[in-house]
């Protein structure tokens, strides 16, 4: 199964997987994960690590850094970056849910995912991550309901749909 999951990006076009956010492949490690500590982000202009609240970073660069840190299993650092972002933005809420789930706080993750979906009911990544959490907890009916929502909202063959489908088959979701 692991070989299939690793080969998945080769089997499904990346553009389809990337729809719905998050992307189909792990982020490429940058200086943010190789050099920076304590939730800092690497700034190319100054060639130094800086606090994510620094005005030189926009939310897109913060989001990329949070995703990279979360993928590297540095969930506390990712949460530090997310704290510098708009707390009502559905992307922020989705990754707050993801990090909460990966840190073992399923109830907190659920609250963040629900808030993300209240802000944007078509957030397929939030639906996928929430469904993966359900699958991991053994609530396959709730996970299938999210899979149906993803498909109904135009997410068939996206990374969100494929990763949730794989989680339903294996009982565990991918790391990112």
C-alpha positions in Angstrom: 0.0 0.0 0.0 2.8 2.4 0.9 4.3 2.0 -2.6 0.9 2.8 -4.1 0.6 6.0 -2.0 4.1 7.1 -3.0 3.3 6.4 -6.7 0.0 8.1 -6.6 1.2 11.5 -7.9 2.5 9.6 -11.0 -0.9 7.9 -11.6 -3.1 11.0 -11.2 -2.4 14.2 -13.0 -0.9 16.7 -10.5 -3.2 19.5 -11.7 -6.2 17.5 -10.6 -4.7 16.5 -7.3 -3.7 20.1 -6.5 -7.3 21.4 -6.9 -8.7 21.8 -3.5 -5.5 23.1 -2.0 -2.5 21.5 -0.2 -1.1 20.0 -3.4 -0.4 16.4 -4.3 3.2 16.3 -3.4 5.1 17.1 -0.3 6.5 20.6 -0.2 10.2 20.9 -1.0 12.2 21.6 2.1 13.6 25.1 2.3 15.7 27.0 4.8 12.4 27.4 6.8 12.7 23.7 7.8 16.4 23.2 7.4 17.7 26.3 9.2 14.9 28.1 11.1 13.6 27.3 14.6 10.8 28.2 16.8 8.3 28.8 14.1 10.4 31.3 12.1 10.3 31.7 8.4 13.4 32.1 6.2 13.5 35.5 4.4 15.3 35.3 1.1 15.9 39.0 1.0 17.9 39.1 4.2 19.1 35.5 4.1 17.9 35.1 7.7 15.1 33.6 9.7 12.4 36.0 10.9 9.3 36.0 12.9 6.2 35.2 10.8 4.5 38.3 12.0 7.1 40.4 10.2 5.4 42.6 7.6 7.6 41.4 4.8 5.7 38.1 4.8 2.2 37.9 3.3 -0.3 35.2 4.1 0.5 33.2 1.0 4.2 32.9 2.1 3.0 32.1 5.7 0.7 29.5 4.4 3.5 27.8 2.4 5.7 27.9 5.4 3.0 26.4 7.7 2.4 23.6 5.2 6.1 22.9 4.9 6.5 22.8 8.7 3.4 20.7 9.2 4.7 18.2 6.6 8.0 18.1 8.5 6.0 17.1 11.6 6.9 20.4 13.2 3.3 21.1 14.2 4.0 23.5 17.0 6.1 25.6 14.6 3.4 25.5 12.0 0.9 26.7 14.6 3.2 29.6 15.4 3.2 30.6 11.8 -0.6 30.1 11.5 -1.0 32.4 14.6 0.4 35.3 12.5 -2.3 34.8 9.8 -6.0 35.8 9.6 -7.7 33.6 12.1 -11.0 33.7 10.1 -9.5 32.6 6.8 -10.6 29.1 5.9 -7.0 28.1 4.8 -5.7 29.0 8.2 -8.5 27.2 10.0 -7.9 24.1 7.9 -4.3 23.9 8.8 -5.0 24.7 12.4 -7.4 21.7 12.3 -4.7 19.5 10.5 -2.1 20.3 13.1 -4.5 19.8 16.0 -5.4 16.4 14.6 -1.8 15.4 14.1 -1.0 16.4 17.6 -3.8 14.2 18.9 -6.5 16.8 19.6 -9.4 15.4 17.5 -12.0 17.6 19.2 -10.0 20.7 18.5 -9.4 19.6 14.9 -13.1 19.1 14.5 -13.8 22.7 15.7 -11.3 24.1 13.3 -12.6 22.1 10.3 -16.2 23.1 11.1 -15.1 26.8 11.3 -13.3 26.5 8.0 -16.4 25.0 6.4 -18.6 27.7 7.9 -16.3 30.2 6.2 -16.1 28.3 3.0 -18.4 25.2 2.5 -16.5 24.3 -0.7 -13.1 24.0 1.1 -12.4 20.5 -0.1 -9.1 20.2 1.8 -10.9 20.8 5.1 -13.5 18.2 4.2 -10.7 15.7 3.3 -8.7 16.3 6.4 -11.8 16.1 8.5 -12.8 12.9 6.8 -9.3 11.4 7.3 -9.7 12.1 11.0 -13.0 10.3 11.0 -11.5 7.4 9.2 -8.5 7.2 11.6 -11.0 7.3 14.5 -13.1 4.4 12.9 -16.1 6.6 12.0 -16.3 5.4 8.4 -19.8 6.7 7.9 -18.8 10.2 8.7 -15.7 9.9 6.5 -17.8 8.6 3.6 -20.2 11.6 4.1 -17.2 13.9 3.6 -16.1 12.0 0.5 -19.6 12.4 -0.9 -19.5 16.1 -0.2 -16.2 16.5 -1.9 -17.4 14.7 -5.0 -20.7 16.6 -5.0 -18.8 19.9 -4.8 -16.8 19.1 -7.9 -13.8 17.5 -6.2 -13.7 14.2 -8.0 -10.1 13.2 -8.8 -8.6 16.0 -6.7 -6.0 15.4 -4.0 -8.7 16.0 -1.4 -10.9 13.2 -2.9 -8.0 10.7 -3.6 -6.4 11.1 -0.2 -9.7 10.7 1.7 -10.5 7.6 -0.4 -7.1 6.1 0.4 -7.7 6.9 4.1 -11.0 5.0 3.9 -9.2 2.1 2.4 -6.3 2.0 4.8 -7.7 3.6 8.0 -5.0 6.3 8.0 -4.5 9.5 6.0 -1.3 10.8 4.5 1.0 13.1 6.5 0.1 16.2 4.5 
